[in-house]
Amino acid sequence: MVRVLICLAALLGLAQWALWRGEGGLGTLSSLKAATEQQIAENSRLQERNRALAAEVADLKVGIAAVEELARSELGLVRADEVFFHVLGPRPGSGDAAE
């Protein structure tokens, strides 16, 4: 009977060692929890950076459109696939002007 109790105590001790110190035990679990929390924090930081970059891209797209419109109206910008027609009014002193 004593031998059976000693064997059971040894098995219990071995199971406890595996739980606390073995692969997949509580030590591994706590290190995985810490790594998960660190990764969540990193992901949050990167998501915020992505939001900021997306906002910057949107601003640049709107800004480019505004600059292009200004260049069209002020400087006569013409794209490569467009044809520009410049319509001239009557020349001063030519007599074609309505008086």
C-alpha positions in Angstrom: 0.0 0.0 0.0 2.9 2.4 0.8 4.5 1.7 -2.6 1.2 2.6 -4.3 1.0 5.8 -2.4 4.6 6.7 -3.2 4.0 5.9 -6.9 0.8 8.1 -6.9 2.7 10.9 -5.1 5.4 10.7 -7.7 2.9 10.8 -10.5 1.2 13.8 -8.9 4.5 15.5 -8.5 5.4 14.8 -12.1 2.0 16.2 -13.3 2.5 19.3 -11.2 6.0 19.8 -12.6 4.6 19.5 -16.1 1.9 22.0 -15.3 4.2 24.6 -13.8 7.5 24.2 -15.6 6.9 22.0 -18.7 6.2 22.9 -22.3 2.7 24.5 -22.6 2.6 25.1 -18.8 1.8 28.2 -16.9 5.1 29.8 -17.5 4.6 29.5 -21.3 1.1 30.7 -20.9 2.2 33.9 -19.1 4.9 34.6 -21.7 2.4 34.1 -24.5 -0.1 36.5 -22.8 2.7 39.2 -22.5 3.6 38.7 -26.2 -0.1 39.0 -27.2 -0.5 42.2 -25.3 2.6 43.6 -26.8 1.4 42.7 -30.3 -2.0 44.2 -29.7 -0.3 47.5 -28.7 1.9 47.4 -31.8 -1.2 46.7 -34.0 -3.0 49.7 -32.5 0.0 51.9 -33.1 0.2 50.8 -36.7 -3.5 51.2 -37.3 -3.3 54.8 -36.1 -0.3 55.3 -38.4 -2.3 53.8 -41.3 -5.3 56.1 -40.6 -2.9 59.1 -40.6 -1.4 58.1 -43.9 -4.8 57.5 -45.5 -5.9 61.0 -44.4 -2.7 62.4 -45.8 -3.3 60.6 -49.1 -6.8 61.9 -49.3 -5.6 65.5 -48.6 -3.0 65.2 -51.3 -5.6 63.9 -53.8 -7.9 66.8 -53.0 -4.9 69.2 -53.0 -3.8 68.0 -56.4 -7.2 68.5 -57.8 -7.3 72.0 -56.4 -3.9 72.8 -57.8 -4.8 71.4 -61.2 -8.0 73.5 -61.3 -6.0 76.6 -60.4 -3.4 75.8 -63.1 -6.2 75.3 -65.7 -7.9 78.6 -65.0 -4.9 80.8 -64.3 -2.1 79.2 -66.5 -4.1 77.4 -69.2 -3.0 73.9 -68.2 -3.8 71.3 -70.9 -3.5 67.6 -70.4 -1.9 65.4 -73.0 -5.2 63.9 -74.2 -6.9 67.3 -74.5 -7.0 69.9 -77.3 -6.7 73.5 -76.4 -8.6 76.2 -78.4 -7.9 79.8 -77.7 -10.6 82.1 -79.0 -9.5 85.6 -79.6 -11.8 88.6 -79.6 -11.8 91.3 -82.2 -8.5 93.3 -82.6 -8.6 96.8 -81.2 -9.0 99.4 -84.0 -10.1 96.8 -86.7 -13.6 98.2 -87.1 -15.2 94.8 -86.3 -16.1 95.9 -82.9 -19.6 96.9 -82.2 -19.9 100.5 -81.3 
